[in-house]
Amino acid sequence: MSKKNKKKLRKILRQQAQQAALHENRELRIENEGKSNDSISESVTAEKQIQPDTKKVVQPEDAKEVKHEIRKILLTMLILFAIIVGVYFINIKTDFILKFGQWATHVLNINV
């Protein structure tokens, strides 16, 4: 899925979560019209508890994607670092890297 489509999907999910929260708030308000002031204050606290939950539904997916991308970047950097260190030590012990470079310049007709 492209980045553009991911952004659209996230936007749609946020809108759906907001609509669900508004719908639940409306239902609570309708129920509260016939109740006393004590029950209204209880329902207000219930509304406050519902709203953060809808935001938590969207955020963990983003966090998982970011963690996954960070792991890929770190793994790539580790592999490149290992390759560079390996080439360095091979170059110190043998002249294989020098011979490979000379062969590559000869085959590719590169004038240095």
C-alpha positions, 0 to 999 in steps of 0.5 A: 500500500502506498504512502498516499493510500495509508494517509487516506486510510488513517484519515478515514479511520479517524473520521469514523472514530470521531463519528462513533464518539459523537454518536455515543455522546448523543445517545448519552445526552438523550438518556440524560435528559430524563435523569437527575443532576447526579446521573448527569454528572456520572454520564459526563465522566462516562463521556470523558472516558469514551473519548480517549479510548477512540483516540487510542484505537488509531495511535497504536497502528501508527506506532507499530508502523513507525517501530517497524520502519525504525527496525528496518533502518537499524538492521540495514545500517547494521548490515552495511556496517558489518560489510564495511568492517569485513571488507576492511579486515579482508583488505588488511590480510589479503590483496583480494580487494585490490585485485578485484578493483583492478579486474573491475576497472579492466572489465568495465574499461574505466581509466583511473 
